C-alpha cells in the first residue's frame, strides 16, 4: 500500500474513534440523566404519598374514603425504600431488597386509583374547604406525571442510542444494564 492509502486509513480510524468517544460520552451522560430523573421521580412519589396522607387525616373526606386513602398512602410511604424499577442501573453493590408484600409500582398505581376514587369524586365546594392541602396534593400529582414522563423519555433516548450499530459493535455502554421505563397509573 502506498502512503496516501495509509494516511486515509489512519484518518478514517481516527474519525471513527472520535465518533465512538462522542457516542460513549453521550451514553454515559444519558445513564446519569436517567438516574437523576429516577431520583426526582422517587422524591415526587414520596411527596405525593405524604400529601395524600395529610389530606386523608385532614377530615375533608368521609370516613371510608379517608381510611382507604390513608391506608394506600401509608403503604406507599412504608415501601418507599424499595426501588421503583429493578433494572440494576442504580445499584452500587448487589443487594437483595427485603421481601415486600407487593411491587412498588402496583402500590403507587393503587394510590393513584384511590386518589381518583376519593379526592377526584369530591364536590368542588368540599375541596375548597380543605384549603391549601388540595392544591399541594394536586401539584404533587402533577409532579409525578411530569417526572415520570421525563424519566421515560430519557430511557427511550438511551435505548435508541444503544441500538446504534457503532455502540453495539464497540460495546460502548460497557456493563451498564439497559434502563427500564416506569409504567404506573399516575392519573
N, C-alpha and C positions, 0 to 999 in steps of 0.2 A: 504494500500500500504506500502511496505517496504521501507527502507531508500535508497537502490540503485535506486528504481524507482523514488523517489523524486529527487534524485541527477541528474538522467538522464533527468527528466522533466525540472528542473531548468537550467541545462546545455543547453538543447535544446532551451528553451525560451531565454536564454542569447545569444546564437549564432544567433537565429532568429532576436532578437532585434538589434544585432550588424550589421547584413546584412541589416536590414531595415534602420539603421542610415547611412550606407555607400551609399545605393541607394538614400536616401533622400538628402544627401550632393551632390551626383552626379547630381541629378535633379536640385538642386539649382544652382550648378556651371554651368550647361548647360543653364539654363534660363539666367544667367548673360552673358554667352558667346553669346547667341542669341542676347541679347540687344546690346552688344558691336559690333557684326558683323552687326547689323542693322544700328547702328550709322555710322559705316565705309561705309556701302553701301549708306546711305543718303549723306555723305560727297562726295563720289565718283560721285554720280548722280549730285550733285550741281557743282562739278568741271567740269564734262563733259558738262553741260549746259553752264557754264561760258566760257569754251574754244570754244564751238560751237558758242556762240555769238561773241566772239572775232574774230573767223575765218570768220564769216558771214560779219562783218563790215570791215574786212581786205582789201577787194577788189579783192581777188583771184577768187571769184565766179562770174558768170554772175548775172545780176540784179535780175532775177526771183529766182534763187537759193539762192541768198543772202537774199532776202525778206522772202522766205519760211523758211530758216534755222534760221534767226534772230527771226522770229515770234515763231517758235517752241521752241527755246532756251529761249526766254523771258517768254513764258508761263510756262516752267518748273521752271525757276528761281522765277517767281512770286508765283507759287503754291508750292514752295519747303518747306513751313512750314507745309503742310498737311502731315499726316503720310503716309508712303509708303504702309503699311498694317494696317488694323484696327482690330487687334485681341485683343486689350486691354492689352497686356502684358507690354507695356512701359508707361502706363498711371498711374500717381500717384493719380490724382484726376479725377473723371468723368467729362470730358469736352467735349462738343459737338463742333466739328470743324465748322468753318463758311461755309456757303453754297458755293459750288465751281461749276464752270461750267463743270467740268469733274473729273473723277477719276485720281489720280496722276499716277497710273500705266499705264493708257492709254495715258496720256500725255508724260510719259517717253518713251513709245513704239512709239508714234508718232515722237518724236525726233530721235529715232533710225532709223526709216524708212526714215525720212527726211535726216539724215546723209548719209544713203545708196544712196538716190537719188541724192544728191548734191556732197558731198565730194568723195564718192567712185567712182563716174562716171567721175571724173576729170582725165585728162591725167597726166601721171607721171611728165612730164616737168612743167605742171601748178602747181602741188603740190610742186615741188622743189622751185618754185618762191615764195611760201608762207612762206618758211623758217621754223623756229622752231615752229610756230603755228600748223603746220600739225603734227609734232612729239608730241607735248603736247596733242593735241586732240586725236591722236591715242593711246597715253599712257592712257589718261583718259577713253577712250572707253574700253581698256583692263582692267583697274582697275574696271570698273563697272561689266564686265563679271566675273572677278575673285571674287570680294567681294560678288556678288550675288550668285555665286556657293558656296562659303564658308558659307554664311548665310543659304542657303537651305540645305546644308549638316548638319549644326548644328541643324536645325529644324527637319530634319529626325532622327538625333540621339536622340533628346529628345522625339519625338513621339514614337520611338521604345522602349525607356526606360520607358515611361509612360504606354505602353501596357503590361509591365511586370506584372504578376499576383500579386507579392508582393507589387508593387507600387499601383496597383488598390485596393487591399484588404485593405491596411492600409492608403489609401488616402495620399500617401507621397508627392504628388505635391501640396497639400493644396488647396487654392483657385485660384492658378495661372491659367490663361487661356492657352489653347493649342496654341502654336505659329503657325503662318501661313507662308508658303513659299511665296517668292516674285516671281511672274510669270510675267515677262515683256519681250518684244523683246529687247534684248541688243546686237544684232549683229552689 
